Amino acid sequence: MIRIFAVIASSEVGGAERSFVTTLAGLDRSRFEVSVACHGHGPMVREYRKHAARLWSFDLVNVFDPRTVRRLRTLMDEVKPAIVHTHLWSADLLAGLAARLAGVPVIVSTVHGAYHVPIGVRGVRQVRRASLSLGYRTVYRWFDRIIAVSSHVRDDLVNRQGVRVEPRSIEVIPNGLDLRRIEPILDRAVLSDTRLESSAATRIVSVANFFPLKGHEYLLRAMPHVLRELPDVRCVLVGDGPERPGMERLAASLRIATHVDFCGTVSDPLGLVADSAVFVLPGLESEGFPIALLEALALGRPVVAIRAGGVPEIIEQGRTGLLVPPRDPVALAESIVRLLRDRVLARCLGESGREEVRARFSAEVMVERTEALYQELARAKGILRYDDSQIRS
């Protein structure tokens, strides 16, 4: 049995959190025992607890509080893990340091996107992020292996200006989707003439928390162009975050507020995605490998997404979705209108996207590759016997 201490700096609903739960749920419990430390008391704590041997929840975001490192080290001394596996950057910093101090044999991080990219913010926030952009990767010198969720994330770790990560320490394991979550609503998610006669025929949806890099501004600025062509369209925005008030003000200033629904946090937004005609991903260049995009494709939704980040590793232009440049509201609007008007194209893209997810991005593949990495690293450190049956004491 390999003991793993997993640390994730969030318990809110998001792509990294959903991918983390999918991995927890899929690990072979006869070979792996996972204890979890997470940040806060958000809705995902309950999901973590379902699959964790033990769980602790406390502040994992304030990187300037030395008590956090001490507490993590104490927990690691108690659990005695063979592997510490961190998710999201403040957990990488805090738990990575604690693991080194505790003498944990193997330290792994999953990097879920291009962190601290100095875009989408201004003023002091931009200066702070630009400084972090140069140096934040220093922490990965403590780690035995970095899992990048896409080739884009790997390339960003290796090539961005500043401290860089050794390419040999990185393994690309794309996010996978638990298709069992999709099955209960898949039948009603398939485009049909009946659904397209309903209000869903003019409903577009985007699922992303409100942070500058998620690109909500550009979707909202696309809406006046869409409404000039199709006045009945409604835009459903699922998620929450610090930028939401500003986006609500922007919708009002663009005089589109009556056509935009800000839904806030939804624990499982699959139903809202299923009951829409088009899924839109308007984010910026930092997108790693969006889980929400995989979910939309698995539900057979036609997709308009940015041609940036890890998105082109998922979407093939014109076959499984439509790609547009980031920060281009007009191109975004044109593609949305095209799919709302062309039901045959929308149906073909949706069917091809669903097949693509099933073939390439299953949870089983992600979990199998993660398990294989754990065992490889454990053997390399002399922890795991080659018969995979026990851990050396």
KAGI-V612157 format. One record per residue. N is the residue number from 1. SS is DSSP state (h for helix, s for strand, l for the rest). OMEGA is omega in degrees with one decimal (NA if undefined). D_FIRST is the distance of its C-alpha to the first C-alpha in Angstrom with 1 decimal. Layout:
# KAGI-V612157
N	SS	OMEGA	D_FIRST
N	SS	OMEGA	D_FIRST
This chain:
# KAGI-V612157
1	l	177.4	0.0
2	s	177.5	3.8
3	s	-178.9	6.3
4	s	174.2	9.5
5	s	-177.2	12.9
6	s	-177.8	15.4
7	s	179.6	19.1
8	s	-172.8	21.9
9	l	175.8	25.5
10	l	169.2	26.8
11	l	175.7	26.6
12	l	179.4	29.7
13	l	-179.7	30.1
14	l	-176.7	29.8
15	h	179.4	28.5
16	h	-179.5	25.7
17	h	179.4	24.6
18	h	177.8	24.7
19	h	178.1	22.8
20	h	178.9	20.1
21	h	179.8	20.0
22	h	177.7	20.0
23	h	178.5	16.9
24	h	-176.1	15.1
25	h	-174.3	16.4
26	h	-177.0	15.5
27	l	179.1	11.8
28	l	-175.2	9.9
29	l	174.9	8.4
30	l	-178.6	6.8
31	l	-175.5	4.6
32	s	173.9	5.4
33	s	-173.8	6.7
34	s	167.9	10.2
35	s	-171.7	12.9
36	s	164.9	16.3
37	s	-178.2	19.6
38	s	177.7	22.5
39	s	168.7	26.3
40	l	-175.7	28.7
41	l	-178.0	29.0
42	l	-174.4	29.8
43	l	-178.2	29.4
44	l	177.8	25.9
45	h	179.9	24.3
46	h	178.4	24.4
47	h	177.7	22.6
48	h	-174.4	19.8
49	h	-179.3	19.5
50	h	-170.0	19.1
51	h	-176.9	15.7
52	l	174.0	14.4
53	l	175.0	12.6
54	s	-179.3	15.4
55	s	173.5	18.3
56	s	-179.2	21.1
57	s	178.3	24.3
58	s	-174.5	26.9
59	l	176.6	29.1
60	l	-179.2	27.3
61	l	179.7	30.5
62	l	-175.1	32.8
63	l	-178.6	31.9
64	l	179.6	34.7
65	l	-176.5	33.3
66	h	179.6	31.7
67	h	-178.4	30.2
68	h	178.3	27.6
69	h	178.9	26.1
70	h	-179.7	26.3
71	h	178.3	24.6
72	h	179.1	21.7
73	h	178.5	21.3
74	h	178.9	21.4
75	h	178.5	18.6
76	h	175.7	16.5
77	h	179.7	17.4
78	h	-176.5	16.4
79	h	-175.7	13.0
80	l	-178.3	12.2
81	l	169.2	10.4
82	l	-175.6	9.7
83	s	166.0	11.6
84	s	-178.2	14.5
85	s	-174.1	16.0
86	s	179.3	19.5
87	s	179.3	22.1
88	l	-159.1	25.9
89	h	-179.3	27.8
90	h	173.4	28.2
91	h	176.1	24.4
92	h	-178.1	24.2
93	h	-173.0	26.8
94	h	-177.0	25.7
95	h	175.1	21.9
96	h	177.3	22.3
97	h	179.6	24.6
98	h	-179.6	22.5
99	h	176.9	19.5
100	h	-179.7	21.8
101	h	-178.8	23.3
102	h	179.9	20.0
103	l	178.0	19.0
104	l	-173.9	15.8
105	l	-174.0	15.0
106	s	178.2	14.9
107	s	-176.8	17.1
108	s	171.9	17.7
109	s	165.8	20.5
110	s	177.4	21.6
111	s	-169.5	25.5
112	l	-179.8	26.9
113	l	176.0	30.6
114	l	-173.8	33.3
115	l	171.3	33.1
116	l	175.2	36.3
117	l	-174.7	38.7
118	l	175.8	42.2
119	l	179.4	43.6
120	l	178.6	44.5
121	l	-177.9	45.4
122	l	173.1	48.6
123	h	-176.8	50.0
124	h	-179.4	47.8
125	h	179.0	44.7
126	h	178.3	45.3
127	h	179.5	45.9
128	h	-178.2	42.8
129	h	177.9	40.7
130	h	177.6	42.5
131	h	177.2	41.6
132	h	-179.3	37.9
133	h	-178.5	38.0
134	h	-169.7	39.0
135	h	-170.3	36.4
136	h	-177.3	33.3
137	h	176.4	31.4
138	h	-176.2	31.5
139	h	-176.2	28.3
140	h	172.2	26.4
141	h	176.9	27.2
142	h	-166.8	24.3
143	l	176.6	21.8
144	l	-180.0	20.0
145	s	175.1	20.4
146	s	172.8	22.4
147	s	173.7	21.9
148	s	-175.4	25.4
149	l	176.8	25.9
150	l	175.1	29.1
151	h	176.7	31.2
152	h	179.3	33.6
153	h	176.7	31.0
154	h	-177.8	30.1
155	h	177.9	33.8
156	h	178.9	34.5
157	h	-174.8	31.9
158	h	-165.7	33.5
159	h	-177.5	37.2
160	l	-179.7	38.2
161	l	179.0	40.6
162	l	176.3	39.3
163	l	-176.0	36.0
164	l	-178.7	34.1
165	l	177.6	30.6
166	l	-176.1	30.0
167	h	-177.3	29.8
168	h	-179.5	27.3
169	h	-173.9	24.7
170	s	172.0	25.0
171	s	178.9	23.4
172	s	173.1	25.0
173	l	-178.1	22.9
174	l	173.7	25.3
175	l	176.1	24.7
176	l	-175.1	24.2
177	s	174.7	25.7
178	l	-174.8	24.4
179	l	176.9	27.3
180	h	175.9	26.7
181	h	-174.8	28.2
182	h	-170.6	31.2
183	h	-175.1	32.1
184	h	-177.6	33.7
185	h	-175.0	36.3
186	h	-175.7	36.6
187	h	-178.3	39.7
188	h	178.1	41.7
189	h	-178.5	40.6
190	l	-179.4	42.4
191	l	176.7	45.8
192	l	179.8	48.6
193	h	-179.4	52.3
194	h	-179.4	52.0
195	h	-175.8	49.4
196	h	172.9	51.5
197	l	-176.5	54.5
198	l	178.9	52.8
199	h	178.4	52.2
200	h	-178.2	48.9
201	h	-179.7	51.1
202	h	-179.5	51.9
203	s	173.0	48.7
204	s	-176.3	46.5
205	s	173.5	43.2
206	s	-179.2	41.0
207	s	179.4	37.6
208	l	175.0	36.9
209	l	-169.9	36.8
210	l	172.4	40.0
211	l	-174.3	39.5
212	h	-174.6	42.1
213	h	179.9	40.0
214	h	168.5	39.7
215	l	179.3	43.3
216	h	-179.0	44.6
217	h	-173.6	48.0
218	h	173.8	48.6
219	h	178.6	47.9
220	h	179.3	50.3
221	h	174.9	52.8
222	h	-171.9	52.5
223	h	177.7	53.4
224	h	177.8	57.2
225	h	178.5	57.4
226	h	-174.7	55.5
227	h	175.2	57.7
228	h	179.9	60.9
229	h	-175.0	59.9
230	l	-171.2	58.2
231	l	-176.6	59.3
232	l	-175.9	57.1
233	l	172.1	53.7
234	s	179.5	51.3
235	s	-178.8	48.4
236	s	-179.5	45.3
237	s	-177.5	43.1
238	s	179.0	39.7
239	s	-180.0	38.1
240	l	179.5	39.0
241	l	-171.2	39.2
242	l	-178.2	41.6
243	l	-175.4	43.8
244	h	180.0	44.5
245	h	178.8	47.8
246	h	178.3	49.1
247	h	175.5	48.4
248	h	176.7	50.1
249	h	178.7	53.1
250	h	177.9	53.1
251	h	178.8	53.2
252	h	-178.2	56.2
253	h	177.8	58.0
254	l	-179.6	57.6
255	l	177.9	59.0
256	l	-173.1	56.1
257	h	-178.8	54.6
258	h	178.9	55.7
259	h	-176.7	53.7
260	s	177.2	50.4
261	s	174.2	48.0
262	s	-171.1	45.6
263	s	-175.5	42.9
264	s	-179.2	40.6
265	l	175.4	36.9
266	l	-172.5	35.9
267	l	177.1	32.4
268	l	-172.0	32.4
269	l	-174.8	35.3
270	h	-179.9	35.0
271	h	179.2	38.0
272	h	177.3	40.2
273	h	-179.5	39.2
274	h	-176.8	39.9
275	l	178.3	43.3
276	l	-179.9	44.6
277	l	-177.5	46.5
278	s	172.1	45.0
279	s	-176.7	41.9
280	s	174.1	42.6
281	s	-173.0	40.4
282	l	-171.4	42.8
283	l	-176.9	40.5
284	l	-168.4	41.1
285	l	-175.8	39.7
286	l	-178.5	36.5
287	l	-178.4	34.9
288	l	179.7	31.6
289	l	-163.6	30.5
290	l	176.7	31.7
291	h	-179.3	29.7
292	h	177.8	33.0
293	h	176.9	34.6
294	h	-179.7	32.0
295	h	179.4	32.4
296	h	178.3	36.2
297	h	-179.6	36.1
298	h	178.2	33.8
299	l	178.5	36.4
300	l	-179.9	39.2
301	l	168.6	40.9
302	s	-168.9	43.1
303	s	165.1	42.1
304	s	-175.4	44.0
305	s	-178.8	41.8
306	s	174.0	42.4
307	l	-176.2	42.5
308	l	-179.9	40.4
309	l	178.9	36.9
310	l	-174.6	34.2
311	h	179.0	36.3
312	h	173.6	38.1
313	h	179.0	34.8
314	l	-172.7	34.6
315	l	169.4	38.3
316	l	-174.7	40.8
317	s	175.4	44.2
318	l	178.5	46.3
319	l	179.4	43.8
320	l	178.3	40.9
321	s	175.5	42.6
322	s	-179.5	45.2
323	s	178.9	44.6
324	s	177.2	46.9
325	l	174.4	47.2
326	l	177.2	45.7
327	l	-178.3	48.3
328	l	-177.0	50.7
329	h	-178.1	51.8
330	h	177.9	54.4
331	h	177.8	52.2
332	h	-179.4	49.6
333	h	-178.3	52.5
334	h	-179.7	53.9
335	h	176.9	50.6
336	h	-179.8	50.0
337	h	-180.0	53.6
338	h	-178.7	53.3
339	h	178.1	50.3
340	h	-179.1	52.0
341	h	-173.6	55.2
342	l	-174.9	53.8
343	h	179.1	52.0
344	h	177.2	51.7
345	h	-179.9	49.9
346	h	-179.5	47.7
347	h	-179.3	46.7
348	h	177.9	46.1
349	h	-179.8	43.9
350	h	-179.5	41.9
351	h	179.5	41.3
352	h	178.3	40.3
353	h	178.9	38.0
354	h	178.8	36.2
355	h	-179.1	35.8
356	h	179.6	34.6
357	h	-179.5	31.7
358	h	-176.5	30.6
359	h	-168.0	30.8
360	h	-167.2	29.3
361	l	179.0	27.3
362	s	175.6	25.0
363	h	-177.3	21.7
364	h	179.5	20.0
365	h	179.6	21.1
366	h	-177.5	20.0
367	h	179.4	16.5
368	h	-179.6	16.1
369	h	177.1	17.5
370	h	177.3	15.3
371	h	179.6	12.0
372	h	178.1	13.9
373	h	177.1	14.8
374	h	-176.3	11.4
375	h	177.0	10.5
376	h	-178.2	14.1
377	h	178.4	14.2
378	h	177.4	11.1
379	h	-178.2	12.9
380	h	178.6	16.2
381	l	178.4	15.3
382	l	-178.7	14.1
383	l	-173.3	10.6
384	s	174.9	8.9
385	l	-175.6	10.7
386	l	174.8	12.8
387	l	176.8	11.8
388	l	-170.4	8.4
389	l	-175.9	7.2
390	l	177.2	5.8
391	s	177.3	6.3
392	l	178.8	10.0
393	l	NA	11.3
